[in-house]
């Protein structure tokens, strides 16, 4: 039987909406769209680059709990309300994904809270253990 396990971050959004930060499904790890909130304080920076860096810390925590790293990421999706906010984030994104080269998509769309300036979603494949 395939392992299926939910990973929770402690974000109040997960409880309010009814989802998990990530789901491990066999060798696949699906990380929900993750924003720049610091889930321990439920605060968010006004700066898009700081938000991107916090998104990546939040995603990394979920990946680690799923027994993965950024090196296991095969797909990434970037969602931003403002297209011009994407390029300033590239150095932070490159630090995590530059060697990995996952398939990637960037979409311009509305996010659920006007303070959110970027949301990142990833899918990873766990290496055989």
WOGI-V27440 format. One record per residue. RES is the residue in one small letter. PSI is psi in radians with two decimals (NA if undefined). OMEGA is omega in degrees with one decimal (* if undefined). D_LAST is the distance of its C-alpha to the last C-alpha in whole Angstrom. Layout:
BEGIN
res = [RES/RES]
psi = [PSI/PSI]
omega = [OMEGA/OMEGA]
d_last = [D_LAST/D_LAST]
END
This chain:
BEGIN
res = [x/x/x/x/x/x/x/x/x/x/x/x/x/x/x/x/x/x/x/x/x/x/x/x/x/x/x/x/x/x/x/x/x/x/x/x/x/x/x/x/x/x/x/x/x/x/x/x/x/x/x/x/x/x/x/x/x/x/x/x/x/x/x/x/x/x/x/x/x/x/x/x/x/x/x/x/x/x/x/x/x/x/x/x/x/x/x/x/x/x/x/x/x/x/x/x/x/x/x/x/x/x/x/x/x/x/x/x/x/x/x/x/x/x/x/x/x/x/x/x/x/x/x/x/x/x/x/x/x]
psi = [2.42/2.35/2.30/2.14/2.35/2.44/2.16/2.49/-0.26/-0.03/2.38/-0.45/-0.68/-0.75/-0.76/-0.70/-0.57/0.95/3.02/2.63/-0.69/2.76/2.20/2.18/1.56/-2.14/0.05/2.48/2.12/1.97/2.16/2.79/2.20/2.24/-3.09/0.34/2.43/1.92/-0.31/-0.56/-0.17/0.73/2.81/2.40/2.74/-0.32/2.23/-0.64/-0.74/-0.65/-0.76/-0.75/-0.67/-0.69/-0.83/-0.67/-0.73/-0.75/-0.76/-0.71/-0.72/-0.74/-0.76/-0.77/-0.47/0.13/0.74/3.04/3.12/-0.46/-0.33/-0.08/2.27/-0.29/2.40/2.46/2.30/2.26/2.18/2.43/-0.51/2.06/-0.68/-0.25/-0.24/-0.88/-0.72/-0.38/-0.25/-0.77/-0.72/-0.72/-0.71/-0.62/-0.62/-0.59/-0.08/-0.66/-0.43/-0.72/1.01/2.81/2.47/2.60/2.45/2.24/2.47/2.09/2.91/2.57/2.90/-0.25/2.28/-0.29/-0.38/2.20/-0.20/2.54/2.41/2.34/2.40/2.73/2.40/2.81/2.07/2.36/2.70/2.29/NA]
omega = [-179.0/176.7/172.2/-175.4/177.0/175.8/-179.9/-178.6/-173.7/177.1/177.4/179.3/-178.5/-179.8/-177.2/-175.0/179.3/177.7/178.7/175.8/178.2/174.3/172.4/179.9/-174.7/180.0/179.9/175.9/-179.6/179.3/-179.5/171.5/-171.3/-178.0/-174.6/175.3/167.5/-171.8/177.9/-179.2/-175.3/174.7/-179.5/178.2/172.5/-173.9/-176.3/179.8/176.4/176.3/179.4/179.5/177.5/174.8/-177.4/175.4/179.1/178.9/179.9/179.2/178.4/179.1/180.0/179.4/177.9/-180.0/179.5/170.6/174.9/179.4/-179.7/-176.6/179.3/-178.5/175.0/176.0/178.2/179.0/-178.0/174.5/-177.1/-179.0/-177.3/177.9/-174.1/-175.2/178.1/-179.2/-173.4/-179.9/178.8/-179.8/179.8/178.5/-178.5/-170.4/-174.6/178.6/-174.1/-179.0/176.0/170.1/-173.3/175.5/173.5/179.2/172.3/-176.5/175.0/175.1/-169.7/-178.7/-176.5/176.4/-178.1/-178.8/176.4/173.6/-177.4/178.5/178.0/170.0/-179.2/175.2/-179.1/177.0/177.5/-177.3/*]
d_last = [16/15/13/16/17/19/19/23/24/27/29/32/32/29/31/34/33/30/27/24/23/19/18/14/15/12/10/13/14/18/20/24/26/27/30/31/32/31/30/31/34/35/36/36/37/40/39/36/34/34/33/30/29/29/27/24/24/24/21/19/19/18/15/14/15/12/9/11/13/16/15/13/16/18/21/23/26/29/32/35/39/40/39/41/38/35/36/37/33/32/31/29/27/27/26/22/22/24/22/19/22/21/24/26/29/32/34/37/38/39/37/37/39/41/40/36/37/33/30/27/24/21/18/14/12/8/6/4/0]
END
